[in-house]
């Protein structure tokens, strides 16, 4: 009996070992991702909740939406969501949006998902009104004779050429242009002697309000009318100040009064 039982057990074991592996069915595996933070989480899309706590949405947090931050110390250095796309050609919906300077420049700030483009347009120098008028004397403004223009005052029968500078050598040739003042736009200041062989401005103190003064330069011709004739201290330099209004200011000495100057002001007609 013992031998029979042993034989039957051996047969069962043999039958079990001879069953094909395929009969047991396909093997299934279920392995969770490691929780080690060194592996990180996927960065393609991350589900985030909407501001109102309602339905959830997907927000692109890949390099397509990554922004290069503004430059250190710029106006927008600490502002959220400002900068330029790391990959502009892949950035989803990136267009110029209102914001501070990018990386220290005046270029528009790019914000993914923005809908209203804003472009910083520089001011038009022809239409922007300057605080003061001023035209610098440049080499191309000189005539072949070395002068900058011709001054005419019909009321006193004066026609004189205007040269750059107000030193004695210059005033010996004609009228002199104050170098620190404009030569076309704004206030043009001119000086000349009131006595001697070159007493071109010897009669400007006799001018009356409304008398005309004409200045012709390579930039054009302007006509002015006298608005004031006054005696000022030699130290009074207010007549040389730049102005938004086109005007001309004439200076000359006062005979036998070395501390004073005649000052004639005229504005463009």
PASEBA-1860 file (N, C-alpha, C; in nm, 3 decimals):
! residues 269
1> XXXXXXXX> 0.083/-0.120/0.000/0.000/0.000/0.000/0.088/0.126/0.000 ~ 0.192/0.119/0.077/0.280/0.236/0.084/0.344/0.260/-0.051 ~ 0.380/0.151/-0.121/0.442/0.167/-0.251/0.345/0.227/-0.352 ~ 0.215/0.191/-0.343/0.113/0.243/-0.433/0.094/0.392/-0.411 ~ 0.089/0.431/-0.286/0.072/0.574/-0.256/0.190/0.654/-0.306 ~ 0.309/0.600/-0.291/0.429/0.672/-0.337/0.427/0.686/-0.487 ~ 0.381/0.580/-0.558/0.376/0.582/-0.704/0.277/0.687/-0.753 ~ 0.160/0.694/-0.689/0.058/0.792/-0.730/0.109/0.935/-0.710
9> XXXXXXXX> 0.177/0.960/-0.599/0.233/1.096/-0.574/0.335/1.132/-0.680 ~ 0.418/1.034/-0.719/0.519/1.060/-0.821/0.454/1.093/-0.954 ~ 0.346/1.025/-0.988/0.278/1.049/-1.114/0.215/1.190/-1.117 ~ 0.157/1.226/-1.005/0.096/1.363/-0.997/0.201/1.472/-1.014 ~ 0.315/1.451/-0.951/0.422/1.551/-0.960/0.474/1.561/-1.104 ~ 0.486/1.447/-1.168/0.533/1.445/-1.308/0.436/1.514/-1.399 ~ 0.305/1.488/-1.378/0.203/1.553/-1.462/0.206/1.704/-1.444 ~ 0.228/1.752/-1.321/0.231/1.896/-1.296/0.349/1.962/-1.366
17> XXXXXXXX> 0.461/1.893/-1.368/0.581/1.950/-1.429/0.574/1.950/-1.580 ~ 0.490/1.862/-1.638/0.481/1.854/-1.784/0.374/1.944/-1.842 ~ 0.302/2.028/-1.762/0.200/2.121/-1.812/0.269/2.236/-1.884 ~ 0.232/2.267/-2.010/0.297/2.379/-2.083/0.286/2.511/-2.008 ~ 0.391/2.593/-2.022/0.393/2.723/-1.952/0.281/2.814/-1.999 ~ 0.242/2.802/-2.130/0.138/2.887/-2.184/0.004/2.861/-2.121 ~ -0.012/2.746/-2.065/-0.141/2.714/-2.004/-0.167/2.799/-1.881 ~ -0.061/2.852/-1.823/-0.080/2.932/-1.700/-0.125/3.074/-1.731
25> XXXXXXXX> -0.130/3.119/-1.864/-0.175/3.253/-1.902/-0.061/3.353/-1.897 ~ -0.079/3.476/-1.958/0.027/3.579/-1.959/0.054/3.633/-1.820 ~ 0.177/3.669/-1.798/0.216/3.723/-1.668/0.184/3.873/-1.664 ~ 0.137/3.925/-1.556/0.102/4.065/-1.539/0.191/4.127/-1.431 ~ 0.235/4.252/-1.461/0.322/4.321/-1.366/0.261/4.457/-1.332 ~ 0.274/4.502/-1.213/0.227/4.633/-1.166/0.333/4.691/-1.075 ~ 0.413/4.783/-1.133/0.524/4.841/-1.056/0.504/4.992/-1.047 ~ 0.489/5.046/-0.929/0.472/5.190/-0.911/0.604/5.263/-0.938
33> XXXXXXXX> 0.589/5.388/-0.985/0.707/5.471/-1.007/0.776/5.499/-0.875 ~ 0.906/5.510/-0.878/0.977/5.535/-0.752/0.940/5.670/-0.692 ~ 0.933/5.676/-0.564/0.898/5.801/-0.496/1.018/5.887/-0.463 ~ 1.134/5.845/-0.509/1.256/5.921/-0.481/1.249/6.056/-0.551 ~ 1.267/6.166/-0.480/1.258/6.299/-0.543/1.366/6.324/-0.648 ~ 1.471/6.243/-0.649/1.576/6.262/-0.749/1.525/6.238/-0.890 ~ 1.418/6.161/-0.903/1.364/6.132/-1.035/1.273/6.244/-1.084 ~ 1.212/6.319/-0.996/1.124/6.428/-1.034/0.994/6.382/-1.096
41> XXXXXXXX> 0.906/6.479/-1.126/0.777/6.449/-1.187/0.779/6.496/-1.332 ~ 0.695/6.443/-1.419/0.690/6.485/-1.559/0.661/6.635/-1.568 ~ 0.721/6.702/-1.667/0.705/6.848/-1.680/0.627/6.890/-1.803 ~ 0.577/6.796/-1.881/0.506/6.834/-2.003/0.380/6.911/-1.970 ~ 0.292/6.854/-1.894/0.168/6.920/-1.855/0.137/6.885/-1.711 ~ 0.096/6.982/-1.637/0.064/6.960/-1.497/-0.077/7.012/-1.470 ~ -0.165/6.929/-1.419/-0.302/6.976/-1.390/-0.301/7.074/-1.273 ~ -0.365/7.187/-1.290/-0.375/7.286/-1.184/-0.520/7.330/-1.171
49> XXXXXXXX> -0.556/7.375/-1.054/-0.694/7.419/-1.029/-0.711/7.562/-1.077 ~ -0.829/7.598/-1.125/-0.858/7.735/-1.168/-0.871/7.824/-1.045 ~ -0.868/7.954/-1.068/-0.870/8.049/-0.957/-0.996/8.036/-0.873 ~ -1.109/8.002/-0.937/-1.234/7.993/-0.863/-1.253/7.857/-0.799 ~ -1.154/7.769/-0.810/-1.166/7.639/-0.746/-1.256/7.543/-0.820 ~ -1.297/7.579/-0.943/-1.389/7.493/-1.017/-1.317/7.388/-1.097 ~ -1.356/7.377/-1.226/-1.300/7.274/-1.311/-1.149/7.289/-1.322 ~ -1.082/7.177/-1.342/-0.937/7.177/-1.351/-0.895/7.194/-1.497
57> XXXXXXXX> -0.777/7.243/-1.518/-0.726/7.264/-1.653/-0.579/7.221/-1.658 ~ -0.526/7.214/-1.778/-0.385/7.180/-1.795/-0.306/7.305/-1.824 ~ -0.193/7.320/-1.760/-0.106/7.436/-1.780/0.029/7.386/-1.828 ~ 0.076/7.445/-1.939/0.203/7.403/-1.996/0.317/7.456/-1.908 ~ 0.394/7.364/-1.852/0.508/7.403/-1.769/0.638/7.351/-1.830 ~ 0.633/7.318/-1.959/0.752/7.268/-2.026/0.840/7.385/-2.068 ~ 0.952/7.355/-2.137/1.041/7.461/-2.183/0.973/7.551/-2.286 ~ 0.864/7.502/-2.349/0.791/7.584/-2.446/0.737/7.711/-2.382
65> XXXXXXXX> 0.701/7.702/-2.254/0.643/7.817/-2.185/0.742/7.884/-2.091 ~ 0.866/7.835/-2.087/0.965/7.892/-1.996/1.003/8.032/-2.040 ~ 1.025/8.119/-1.943/1.062/8.259/-1.971/1.202/8.288/-1.921 ~ 1.279/8.362/-2.001/1.407/8.412/-1.956/1.378/8.536/-1.871 ~ 1.416/8.538/-1.745/1.378/8.650/-1.657/1.442/8.780/-1.699 ~ 1.378/8.894/-1.662/1.436/9.025/-1.693/1.572/9.041/-1.626 ~ 1.652/9.135/-1.673/1.785/9.157/-1.620/1.782/9.201/-1.475 ~ 1.887/9.169/-1.402/1.896/9.207/-1.261/1.896/9.359/-1.246
73> XXXXXXXX> 1.812/9.408/-1.156/1.806/9.551/-1.129/1.713/9.628/-1.220 ~ 1.650/9.562/-1.319/1.556/9.632/-1.407/1.424/9.654/-1.335 ~ 1.338/9.736/-1.397/1.209/9.770/-1.334/1.123/9.648/-1.312 ~ 1.136/9.545/-1.396/1.050/9.427/-1.384/1.125/9.306/-1.329 ~ 1.240/9.329/-1.266/1.321/9.217/-1.218/1.244/9.127/-1.121 ~ 1.157/9.187/-1.039/1.084/9.109/-0.939/0.939/9.084/-0.978 ~ 0.900/9.122/-1.099/0.761/9.103/-1.142/0.740/8.961/-1.192 ~ 0.628/8.901/-1.152/0.596/8.766/-1.194/0.555/8.763/-1.341
81> XXXXXXXX> 0.586/8.650/-1.406/0.542/8.625/-1.544/0.592/8.728/-1.644 ~ 0.711/8.782/-1.621/0.769/8.874/-1.718/0.901/8.817/-1.768 ~ 0.936/8.853/-1.888/1.058/8.802/-1.949/1.034/8.769/-2.094 ~ 1.126/8.699/-2.155/1.113/8.658/-2.295/1.111/8.507/-2.303 ~ 1.035/8.448/-2.398/1.027/8.303/-2.408/1.163/8.241/-2.436 ~ 1.190/8.129/-2.371/1.313/8.056/-2.394/1.318/8.002/-2.536 ~ 1.202/7.959/-2.585/1.190/7.909/-2.723/1.076/7.983/-2.790 ~ 1.101/8.104/-2.844/0.993/8.186/-2.900/0.912/8.117/-3.008
89> XXXXXXXX> 0.978/8.035/-3.090/0.905/7.969/-3.198/0.813/7.858/-3.150 ~ 0.830/7.815/-3.025/0.746/7.709/-2.970/0.651/7.759/-2.863 ~ 0.673/7.882/-2.817/0.591/7.934/-2.708/0.445/7.942/-2.750 ~ 0.354/7.881/-2.672/0.212/7.880/-2.709/0.146/8.016/-2.690 ~ 0.107/8.080/-2.798/0.030/8.205/-2.790/0.108/8.322/-2.736 ~ 0.239/8.322/-2.746/0.318/8.432/-2.692/0.314/8.551/-2.786 ~ 0.267/8.664/-2.737/0.262/8.788/-2.813/0.297/8.901/-2.720 ~ 0.335/9.017/-2.770/0.371/9.128/-2.682/0.256/9.164/-2.590
97> XXXXXXXX> 0.289/9.190/-2.465/0.186/9.230/-2.369/0.239/9.343/-2.284 ~ 0.150/9.415/-2.220/0.189/9.529/-2.139/0.282/9.485/-2.028 ~ 0.390/9.557/-2.008/0.483/9.521/-1.902/0.602/9.612/-1.901 ~ 0.693/9.588/-1.808/0.811/9.671/-1.796/0.917/9.624/-1.894 ~ 1.033/9.692/-1.889/1.139/9.661/-1.984/1.189/9.519/-1.966 ~ 1.228/9.458/-2.077/1.279/9.322/-2.075/1.431/9.328/-2.080 ~ 1.495/9.267/-1.980/1.640/9.262/-1.977/1.703/9.400/-1.996 ~ 1.642/9.500/-1.935/1.696/9.634/-1.938/1.669/9.712/-2.065
105> XXXXXXXX> 1.585/9.659/-2.155/1.554/9.730/-2.278/1.409/9.774/-2.276 ~ 1.369/9.848/-2.379/1.230/9.893/-2.388/1.146/9.800/-2.473 ~ 1.198/9.680/-2.501/1.121/9.585/-2.581/1.000/9.538/-2.504 ~ 0.892/9.493/-2.573/0.773/9.448/-2.504/0.801/9.323/-2.421 ~ 0.727/9.306/-2.311/0.736/9.187/-2.229/0.646/9.080/-2.288 ~ 0.697/8.958/-2.303/0.617/8.850/-2.358/0.559/8.768/-2.244 ~ 0.428/8.746/-2.248/0.360/8.665/-2.149/0.277/8.560/-2.221 ~ 0.306/8.430/-2.203/0.227/8.328/-2.271/0.079/8.344/-2.243
113> XXXXXXXX> -0.001/8.332/-2.348/-0.146/8.341/-2.333/-0.201/8.480/-2.341 ~ -0.114/8.581/-2.355/-0.164/8.719/-2.364/-0.246/8.736/-2.491 ~ -0.343/8.827/-2.486/-0.432/8.845/-2.600/-0.422/8.982/-2.663 ~ -0.368/9.082/-2.590/-0.364/9.218/-2.643/-0.219/9.259/-2.660 ~ -0.171/9.276/-2.784/-0.033/9.316/-2.804/-0.015/9.465/-2.780 ~ 0.098/9.498/-2.718/0.131/9.638/-2.695/0.272/9.660/-2.745 ~ 0.292/9.756/-2.832/0.423/9.784/-2.888/0.466/9.923/-2.845 ~ 0.587/9.931/-2.790/0.640/10.061/-2.748/0.685/10.138/-2.871
121> XXXXXXXX> 0.619/10.248/-2.903/0.650/10.327/-3.021/0.730/10.450/-2.981 ~ 0.850/10.471/-3.036/0.928/10.588/-3.000/0.862/10.717/-3.046 ~ 0.888/10.824/-2.974/0.828/10.952/-3.008/0.882/11.002/-3.141 ~ 0.796/11.066/-3.218/0.836/11.122/-3.347/0.903/11.256/-3.322 ~ 1.034/11.269/-3.355/1.103/11.396/-3.325/1.045/11.515/-3.399 ~ 0.975/11.491/-3.510/0.918/11.602/-3.585/0.789/11.655/-3.523 ~ 0.718/11.568/-3.449/0.592/11.610/-3.391/0.601/11.634/-3.241 ~ 0.706/11.582/-3.176/0.720/11.602/-3.032/0.775/11.741/-3.006
129> XXXXXXXX> 0.702/11.819/-2.927/0.744/11.956/-2.899/0.857/11.954/-2.797 ~ 0.976/12.008/-2.828/1.086/12.010/-2.733/1.059/12.114/-2.625 ~ 1.125/12.098/-2.508/1.105/12.193/-2.400/1.166/12.328/-2.437 ~ 1.276/12.329/-2.512/1.336/12.452/-2.562/1.382/12.429/-2.705 ~ 1.386/12.539/-2.783/1.432/12.527/-2.920/1.582/12.550/-2.926 ~ 1.651/12.472/-3.008/1.794/12.491/-3.021/1.842/12.424/-3.149 ~ 1.923/12.495/-3.226/1.987/12.440/-3.345/2.136/12.465/-3.334 ~ 2.212/12.359/-3.332/2.357/12.369/-3.316/2.423/12.418/-3.444
137> XXXXXXXX> 2.531/12.492/-3.428/2.610/12.537/-3.543/2.698/12.421/-3.588 ~ 2.680/12.378/-3.711/2.762/12.271/-3.767/2.837/12.323/-3.889 ~ 2.937/12.248/-3.932/3.025/12.294/-4.039/2.950/12.322/-4.169 ~ 2.840/12.250/-4.193/2.768/12.268/-4.318/2.683/12.396/-4.321 ~ 2.677/12.468/-4.208/2.597/12.590/-4.202/2.678/12.716/-4.237 ~ 2.809/12.701/-4.260/2.891/12.816/-4.293/2.886/12.845/-4.444 ~ 2.883/12.972/-4.477/2.895/13.014/-4.617/3.044/13.015/-4.655 ~ 3.072/13.023/-4.783/3.210/13.021/-4.830/3.293/13.135/-4.772
145> XXXXXXXX> 3.227/13.246/-4.737/3.299/13.359/-4.679/3.327/13.343/-4.531 ~ 3.283/13.233/-4.472/3.308/13.206/-4.331/3.201/13.255/-4.237 ~ 3.098/13.320/-4.290/2.991/13.370/-4.203/2.875/13.269/-4.197 ~ 2.788/13.289/-4.096/2.674/13.200/-4.074/2.545/13.256/-4.132 ~ 2.540/13.385/-4.154/2.416/13.444/-4.204/2.430/13.594/-4.225 ~ 2.318/13.654/-4.266/2.315/13.799/-4.290/2.197/13.858/-4.213 ~ 2.226/13.960/-4.135/2.125/14.029/-4.054/2.088/14.161/-4.121 ~ 1.957/14.188/-4.131/1.910/14.313/-4.190/1.809/14.380/-4.097
153> XXXXXXXX> 1.828/14.513/-4.076/1.733/14.593/-3.998/1.702/14.718/-4.080 ~ 1.597/14.715/-4.159/1.565/14.828/-4.248/1.547/14.961/-4.176 ~ 1.492/14.959/-4.055/1.464/15.084/-3.983/1.589/15.166/-3.958 ~ 1.705/15.104/-3.948/1.829/15.178/-3.925/1.927/15.158/-4.041 ~ 1.875/15.105/-4.152/1.957/15.088/-4.271/2.074/14.993/-4.254 ~ 2.056/14.887/-4.177/2.168/14.796/-4.146/2.160/14.665/-4.224 ~ 2.271/14.628/-4.284/2.289/14.495/-4.341/2.429/14.450/-4.301 ~ 2.438/14.341/-4.224/2.568/14.298/-4.173/2.574/14.145/-4.170
161> XXXXXXXX> 2.692/14.092/-4.198/2.712/13.948/-4.191/2.736/13.906/-4.046 ~ 2.690/13.783/-4.014/2.702/13.731/-3.878/2.803/13.617/-3.877 ~ 2.904/13.630/-3.790/3.009/13.528/-3.777/2.997/13.457/-3.642 ~ 3.059/13.343/-3.631/3.055/13.267/-3.505/3.152/13.326/-3.404 ~ 3.102/13.350/-3.280/3.185/13.404/-3.173/3.162/13.553/-3.151 ~ 3.207/13.599/-3.033/3.186/13.741/-2.999/3.315/13.806/-2.951 ~ 3.430/13.750/-2.986/3.557/13.811/-2.946/3.587/13.931/-3.035 ~ 3.690/14.007/-2.999/3.723/14.130/-3.071/3.756/14.106/-3.217
169> XXXXXXXX> 3.829/13.997/-3.244/3.867/13.966/-3.382/3.745/13.941/-3.468 ~ 3.646/13.871/-3.412/3.524/13.840/-3.486/3.441/13.965/-3.510 ~ 3.425/14.047/-3.403/3.343/14.169/-3.416/3.407/14.273/-3.507 ~ 3.536/14.256/-3.535/3.601/14.348/-3.630/3.555/14.319/-3.773 ~ 3.500/14.199/-3.796/3.453/14.162/-3.930/3.305/14.193/-3.950 ~ 3.228/14.190/-3.841/3.083/14.210/-3.852/3.017/14.181/-3.719 ~ 2.893/14.130/-3.723/2.823/14.092/-3.601/2.870/13.954/-3.558 ~ 2.858/13.924/-3.428/2.903/13.795/-3.377/2.790/13.716/-3.312
177> XXXXXXXX> 2.787/13.588/-3.341/2.685/13.499/-3.284/2.735/13.440/-3.153 ~ 2.655/13.453/-3.047/2.692/13.392/-2.919/2.692/13.240/-2.936 ~ 2.807/13.179/-2.914/2.826/13.037/-2.944/2.732/12.946/-2.866 ~ 2.693/12.988/-2.746/2.608/12.901/-2.664/2.460/12.907/-2.702 ~ 2.425/12.992/-2.798/2.285/13.005/-2.835/2.258/12.937/-2.969 ~ 2.130/12.921/-3.000/2.088/12.854/-3.123/2.121/12.940/-3.245 ~ 2.121/12.875/-3.362/2.143/12.949/-3.487/2.018/12.946/-3.575 ~ 1.912/12.877/-3.530/1.789/12.875/-3.611/1.664/12.864/-3.525
185> XXXXXXXX> 1.643/12.751/-3.458/1.524/12.735/-3.374/1.548/12.799/-3.238 ~ 1.440/12.855/-3.180/1.453/12.913/-3.046/1.515/13.051/-3.048 ~ 1.600/13.079/-2.950/1.657/13.212/-2.930/1.797/13.222/-2.992 ~ 1.813/13.317/-3.085/1.942/13.344/-3.149/1.994/13.476/-3.092 ~ 2.114/13.473/-3.034/2.170/13.595/-2.975/2.290/13.643/-3.056 ~ 2.291/13.774/-3.085/2.394/13.834/-3.170/2.445/13.963/-3.105 ~ 2.576/13.987/-3.117/2.636/14.110/-3.062/2.715/14.182/-3.170 ~ 2.735/14.313/-3.150/2.817/14.393/-3.242/2.858/14.522/-3.172
193> XXXXXXXX> 2.959/14.589/-3.229/3.008/14.714/-3.170/2.906/14.828/-3.190 ~ 2.917/14.929/-3.104/2.830/15.045/-3.116/2.908/15.172/-3.150 ~ 3.038/15.161/-3.173/3.119/15.276/-3.209/3.239/15.231/-3.293 ~ 3.310/15.328/-3.349/3.425/15.296/-3.432/3.385/15.268/-3.575 ~ 3.478/15.211/-3.651/3.451/15.186/-3.792/3.349/15.074/-3.813 ~ 3.335/14.986/-3.716/3.239/14.875/-3.726/3.125/14.891/-3.625 ~ 3.067/15.010/-3.623/2.960/15.037/-3.525/2.824/14.990/-3.580 ~ 2.816/14.861/-3.612/2.695/14.806/-3.675/2.571/14.821/-3.586
201> XXXXXXXX> 2.587/14.807/-3.454/2.473/14.815/-3.364/2.466/14.950/-3.291 ~ 2.527/15.050/-3.349/2.530/15.182/-3.283/2.393/15.246/-3.270 ~ 2.294/15.202/-3.349/2.161/15.264/-3.343/2.050/15.167/-3.300 ~ 2.083/15.049/-3.254/1.975/14.953/-3.222/1.890/15.001/-3.104 ~ 1.945/15.090/-3.020/1.866/15.139/-2.908/1.757/15.236/-2.953 ~ 1.761/15.278/-3.082/1.659/15.368/-3.135/1.543/15.291/-3.200 ~ 1.555/15.161/-3.206/1.448/15.081/-3.267/1.319/15.094/-3.187 ~ 1.207/15.085/-3.257/1.077/15.095/-3.192/1.004/14.962/-3.201
209> XXXXXXXX> 0.906/14.945/-3.114/0.829/14.820/-3.114/0.764/14.800/-3.250 ~ 0.776/14.680/-3.304/0.717/14.651/-3.434/0.815/14.659/-3.549 ~ 0.932/14.724/-3.528/1.033/14.729/-3.634/1.079/14.586/-3.667 ~ 1.112/14.566/-3.793/1.144/14.430/-3.839/1.295/14.404/-3.844 ~ 1.331/14.280/-3.813/1.469/14.232/-3.821/1.465/14.101/-3.900 ~ 1.550/14.088/-4.000/1.552/13.968/-4.084/1.688/13.899/-4.073 ~ 1.686/13.768/-4.053/1.808/13.689/-4.049/1.799/13.579/-4.154 ~ 1.900/13.575/-4.241/1.906/13.472/-4.345/2.024/13.380/-4.318
217> XXXXXXXX> 1.998/13.249/-4.310/2.102/13.149/-4.294/2.081/13.041/-4.399 ~ 2.166/12.940/-4.399/2.149/12.829/-4.492/2.024/12.747/-4.462 ~ 1.968/12.768/-4.343/1.847/12.697/-4.305/1.722/12.772/-4.349 ~ 1.738/12.894/-4.395/1.623/12.971/-4.440/1.631/13.115/-4.394 ~ 1.520/13.189/-4.413/1.511/13.329/-4.373/1.395/13.346/-4.277 ~ 1.420/13.415/-4.168/1.313/13.444/-4.072/1.308/13.595/-4.048 ~ 1.184/13.642/-4.031/1.163/13.785/-4.002/1.104/13.797/-3.863 ~ 1.161/13.889/-3.786/1.118/13.911/-3.648/1.072/14.056/-3.632
225> XXXXXXXX> 0.992/14.081/-3.528/0.952/14.218/-3.497/0.993/14.250/-3.354 ~ 1.042/14.369/-3.335/1.094/14.411/-3.205/0.981/14.415/-3.101 ~ 1.008/14.356/-2.985/0.909/14.357/-2.876/0.962/14.428/-2.752 ~ 1.094/14.452/-2.747/1.147/14.526/-2.631/1.285/14.583/-2.663 ~ 1.312/14.701/-2.607/1.444/14.765/-2.614/1.475/14.809/-2.472 ~ 1.580/14.753/-2.413/1.608/14.784/-2.272/1.757/14.794/-2.245 ~ 1.791/14.861/-2.133/1.929/14.871/-2.088/1.945/14.774/-1.971 ~ 2.042/14.683/-1.984/2.061/14.580/-1.880/2.205/14.584/-1.833
233> XXXXXXXX> 2.229/14.527/-1.716/2.365/14.517/-1.664/2.450/14.425/-1.749 ~ 2.577/14.452/-1.752/2.670/14.367/-1.828/2.664/14.222/-1.781 ~ 2.636/14.202/-1.653/2.633/14.067/-1.596/2.500/13.994/-1.620 ~ 2.403/14.063/-1.675/2.272/14.001/-1.700/2.280/13.916/-1.827 ~ 2.276/13.784/-1.809/2.288/13.691/-1.922/2.153/13.626/-1.957 ~ 2.046/13.677/-1.901/1.915/13.615/-1.922/1.873/13.617/-2.069 ~ 1.922/13.715/-2.144/1.885/13.725/-2.284/1.944/13.614/-2.370 ~ 2.034/13.534/-2.313/2.096/13.425/-2.388/2.025/13.291/-2.364
241> XXXXXXXX> 1.924/13.292/-2.280/1.857/13.166/-2.245/1.781/13.108/-2.365 ~ 1.780/12.976/-2.375/1.707/12.908/-2.482/1.557/12.924/-2.460 ~ 1.481/12.930/-2.569/1.336/12.946/-2.561/1.268/12.854/-2.661 ~ 1.141/12.826/-2.635/1.063/12.749/-2.731/1.019/12.839/-2.846 ~ 1.005/12.968/-2.818/0.962/13.064/-2.919/1.081/13.107/-3.004 ~ 1.060/13.114/-3.134/1.166/13.161/-3.223/1.182/13.312/-3.206 ~ 1.302/13.354/-3.168/1.326/13.494/-3.144/1.474/13.525/-3.167 ~ 1.505/13.655/-3.173/1.643/13.698/-3.187/1.669/13.807/-3.084
249> XXXXXXXX> 1.790/13.803/-3.023/1.826/13.900/-2.920/1.956/13.968/-2.962 ~ 1.956/14.101/-2.962/2.072/14.178/-3.004/2.135/14.248/-2.884 ~ 2.268/14.246/-2.877/2.340/14.310/-2.768/2.446/14.405/-2.823 ~ 2.464/14.520/-2.753/2.576/14.608/-2.781/2.605/14.690/-2.656 ~ 2.720/14.753/-2.655/2.758/14.833/-2.538/2.677/14.964/-2.533 ~ 2.674/15.022/-2.415/2.611/15.153/-2.397/2.724/15.256/-2.390 ~ 2.717/15.357/-2.475/2.825/15.456/-2.482/2.851/15.520/-2.346 ~ 2.978/15.517/-2.305/3.025/15.577/-2.181/2.965/15.515/-2.055
257> XXXXXXXX> 2.903/15.396/-2.067/2.850/15.325/-1.950/2.893/15.177/-1.961 ~ 3.016/15.153/-1.921/3.075/15.022/-1.942/3.005/14.909/-1.868 ~ 2.929/14.939/-1.765/2.861/14.834/-1.688/2.725/14.796/-1.745 ~ 2.686/14.858/-1.857/2.553/14.833/-1.913/2.561/14.790/-2.060 ~ 2.452/14.728/-2.105/2.439/14.684/-2.243/2.298/14.715/-2.293 ~ 2.289/14.753/-2.422/2.157/14.761/-2.484/2.115/14.621/-2.526 ~ 1.990/14.591/-2.497/1.936/14.457/-2.531/1.806/14.475/-2.606 ~ 1.805/14.427/-2.731/1.685/14.435/-2.815/1.635/14.293/-2.839
265> XXXXX> 1.508/14.272/-2.812/1.449/14.142/-2.834/1.340/14.151/-2.940 ~ 1.338/14.053/-3.029/1.238/14.050/-3.136/1.191/13.905/-3.154 ~ 1.062/13.889/-3.182/1.006/13.754/-3.198/0.963/13.734/-3.344 ~ 0.960/13.608/-3.383/0.925/13.576/-3.522/0.784/13.619/-3.555 ~ 0.770/13.677/-3.671/0.637/13.720/-3.717/0.563/13.601/-3.775
END
